[in-house]
Amino acid sequence: MNGQNRKDISPGLEVNIVLKQDQRSGKLTNGIVKDILTNAAFHPHGIKVRLQDGQVGRVKEILSN
């Protein structure tokens, strides 16, 4: 599942995100969602989240429900 819809993402989900510095390479970072930072219901590049380890990026894949 992609991470473009806010309703699909909630704290505690395991996701792959792309960090700002990795946007060109497309390198994904795995982690657990702590906070949802995007207020809009939809974002074409992925909903921005903060992981439990403090990293911030846009969700590219949702790994667990």
N, C-alpha and C positions, 0 to 999 in steps of 0.2 A: 504494500500500500504506500502511495506517495504521501508527503507531508504538506499538501497544499490546503487542506481543510482543517480549521481550528477544532472543529467538533470531534475529529478523529484522534486528537492528541490530548493526553492528560498526564499530570505528574505521576511518576512511577513507571511509565512506559519505557521500554528499551528501544532506542532509535539510532539511526545513523544520520549525522549532521555533516554539513560542509562548513568549515570555519572560514571567516573572511579572508585570511591569508591563503587558504587552499582553494578559493573559487576558480582560479585559472586552471589548476591541475585537476580539480575535481576529487581530490583525496577526501575520503570519508572518515569521520571520527565516531566511534561507538560510545554510547553512554546512556544513562538513565535521566529522564526529564525531571528537573526540579521546578522550574518556573516557565510559563508561557509568556513571551514578551510581545508578540504581535496581537494587537487588539482586533484587527479585521477578521471576519469569518473565513476569508480566502486570501491567499497570496500566491501568485504564479511561481515564485522562486522558492516557496516553502515557508512554513510558519517558523518564526525565530523563537528559539528556546534557550534557556540556560540549563546546562547539565549539572548533576550533583557535584561534579568536581570543579564547577565554576566556569567552564568553557561555554561560549556563546556562538551559535550558528543556526543555519536554516535546516530544517528537517528534510531529508531526501528519501528516507525509507523508515517505515514503522515496522519493527521486528517482532514485537509482542503486543497482545491486546490487553 
